[in-house]
């Protein structure tokens, strides 16, 4: 029997009919059509399915869709800095070649974003701890750490004015 679940996904209220046993991961991918969230291990070990629920990173494969009712869910599709702008983390990942196959990237991006929201200037050890639930089998993490440090610096910098110069304090 299906249940109507209403939740906010990337700022948009969505009502989805789901079976009570359906994971948030499967619901996002299949009912909501948001395929950026990846199904890796499906048991909470790899972090590929990381989404942000009410401001906290969650393995979407371990959460039932009905548990997300009334909650705010952010997926990698909702990560942009603006309608036509990538988030600084996305830009830095591209610049540093921080993704190889890209399968883990959505989960790592959201986990890194969550980390930088809590700690805008993390040490390498804090980055390592912050990403500890996300597995990448391709990059060796060096480029991922470089990208996160680059994004952190950019996010901390004062915004530039229309001329492209940094605003004076």
C-alpha positions as CSV (number, residue, x, y, z in Angstrom):
1,X,0.0,0.0,0.0
2,X,1.4,3.4,-1.0
3,X,1.6,6.4,1.3
4,X,1.6,10.0,0.2
5,X,4.8,11.6,1.5
6,X,5.3,15.3,1.3
7,X,8.8,16.7,1.7
8,X,10.9,19.6,0.5
9,X,13.5,18.6,-2.0
10,X,16.0,21.3,-3.1
11,X,13.6,24.0,-1.9
12,X,10.6,22.6,-3.8
13,X,7.7,20.9,-1.9
14,X,7.1,17.5,-3.4
15,X,4.3,14.9,-2.7
16,X,5.3,11.4,-3.7
17,X,3.3,8.2,-3.4
18,X,5.7,5.5,-2.0
19,X,5.6,2.1,-0.5
20,X,6.4,2.1,3.2
21,X,9.5,0.0,2.7
22,X,11.0,2.3,0.0
23,X,14.3,4.0,0.9
24,X,14.7,7.7,0.5
25,X,17.5,6.9,-2.1
26,X,15.1,4.8,-4.3
27,X,12.4,7.4,-3.9
28,X,14.6,10.3,-4.9
29,X,16.0,8.4,-7.9
30,X,12.8,6.7,-9.2
31,X,9.8,8.7,-8.0
32,X,11.4,12.2,-8.0
33,X,13.7,11.6,-11.0
34,X,16.8,13.0,-9.2
35,X,19.4,10.5,-10.3
36,X,22.4,12.5,-9.0
37,X,22.2,10.6,-5.7
38,X,24.0,7.3,-6.4
39,X,23.2,3.8,-5.2
40,X,26.5,2.3,-4.3
41,X,26.6,-0.4,-1.6
42,X,22.9,0.0,-0.5
43,X,24.0,-0.7,3.1
44,X,25.4,2.6,4.3
45,X,29.1,1.8,3.9
46,X,30.2,3.8,0.9
47,X,28.5,7.3,1.2
48,X,27.6,7.5,-2.6
49,X,24.0,8.1,-1.5
50,X,24.7,11.0,0.9
51,X,22.1,13.7,1.0
52,X,21.4,16.5,3.5
53,X,18.3,16.1,5.6
54,X,17.4,19.1,7.8
55,X,21.0,20.3,7.6
56,X,22.6,16.9,8.4
57,X,24.3,14.4,6.1
58,X,22.4,11.2,5.8
59,X,22.9,7.9,3.9
60,X,19.7,7.9,1.8
61,X,19.9,4.2,1.4
62,X,19.4,3.8,5.2
63,X,16.5,6.2,5.6
64,X,12.9,5.3,4.6
65,X,11.1,7.8,2.4
66,X,8.3,8.0,5.0
67,X,10.9,9.1,7.6
68,X,11.6,12.1,5.4
69,X,8.0,13.3,5.5
70,X,7.9,17.0,6.3
71,X,11.6,17.4,6.2
72,X,14.0,19.4,4.1
73,X,16.2,17.3,1.7
74,X,19.1,18.6,-0.3
75,X,20.5,16.5,-3.1
76,X,23.5,17.3,-5.4
77,X,21.0,18.7,-7.9
78,X,20.2,21.4,-5.4
79,X,23.8,22.4,-4.7
80,X,24.3,25.2,-7.2
81,X,25.3,28.6,-6.2
82,X,22.6,30.2,-8.4
83,X,20.4,29.4,-11.4
84,X,23.3,29.3,-13.8
85,X,26.3,29.0,-11.4
86,X,28.1,26.0,-10.0
87,X,28.8,25.8,-6.3
88,X,32.5,26.6,-5.5
89,X,33.0,23.0,-4.5
90,X,31.8,21.8,-7.9
91,X,34.1,24.3,-9.6
92,X,37.1,23.3,-7.5
93,X,36.4,19.6,-8.1
94,X,36.5,20.2,-11.9
95,X,39.7,22.4,-11.7
96,X,41.6,19.9,-9.5
97,X,40.4,16.7,-11.4
98,X,38.9,15.5,-8.1
99,X,36.6,13.0,-9.7
100,X,37.6,10.1,-11.9
101,X,34.6,7.9,-12.6
102,X,32.4,10.3,-10.7
103,X,30.3,7.8,-8.9
104,X,31.2,8.9,-5.4
105,X,31.3,12.6,-6.3
106,X,27.7,13.6,-5.5
107,X,28.0,12.1,-2.0
108,X,31.5,13.6,-1.4
109,X,30.4,17.0,-2.6
110,X,27.4,17.1,-0.2
111,X,29.5,15.8,2.7
112,X,32.2,18.4,1.9
113,X,29.5,21.1,1.7
114,X,28.1,20.1,5.1
115,X,31.6,20.1,6.5
116,X,32.3,23.6,5.2
117,X,29.0,24.9,6.5
118,X,30.0,23.8,10.0
119,X,33.7,24.6,9.7
120,X,34.7,27.1,6.9
121,X,38.5,26.5,7.4
122,X,39.0,22.8,8.1
123,X,42.4,21.2,8.6
124,X,43.4,18.1,6.6
125,X,42.6,16.0,9.6
126,X,39.1,17.6,9.9
127,X,38.5,17.0,6.1
128,X,39.6,13.4,6.5
129,X,37.3,12.9,9.5
130,X,34.5,14.8,7.7
131,X,34.7,12.5,4.6
132,X,35.3,9.3,6.6
133,X,32.0,7.8,5.5
134,X,32.6,8.4,1.8
135,X,34.7,6.0,-0.2
136,X,36.4,6.8,-3.5
137,X,38.1,4.0,-5.3
138,X,39.7,6.1,-8.0
139,X,41.5,9.3,-6.9
140,X,43.4,8.5,-3.7
141,X,41.7,11.6,-2.1
142,X,44.6,14.0,-2.7
143,X,42.8,15.9,-5.4
144,X,39.6,15.8,-3.4
145,X,41.4,17.4,-0.4
146,X,43.0,20.0,-2.7
147,X,39.6,20.9,-4.1
148,X,37.9,21.2,-0.7
149,X,40.7,23.5,0.5
150,X,40.4,25.6,-2.7
151,X,36.6,25.9,-2.3
152,X,37.0,26.8,1.4
153,X,39.3,29.7,0.5
154,X,37.0,30.9,-2.2
155,X,33.9,30.7,0.0
156,X,35.7,32.7,2.8
157,X,36.9,35.4,0.4
158,X,34.9,38.7,0.3
159,X,32.6,38.9,-2.7
160,X,33.8,40.9,-5.7
161,X,31.9,43.9,-6.9
162,X,30.6,44.4,-10.4
163,X,34.0,45.5,-11.7
164,X,35.5,42.2,-10.6
165,X,37.4,43.8,-7.7
166,X,37.1,42.6,-4.2
167,X,34.9,44.9,-2.0
168,X,36.9,47.2,0.3
169,X,36.3,46.9,4.0
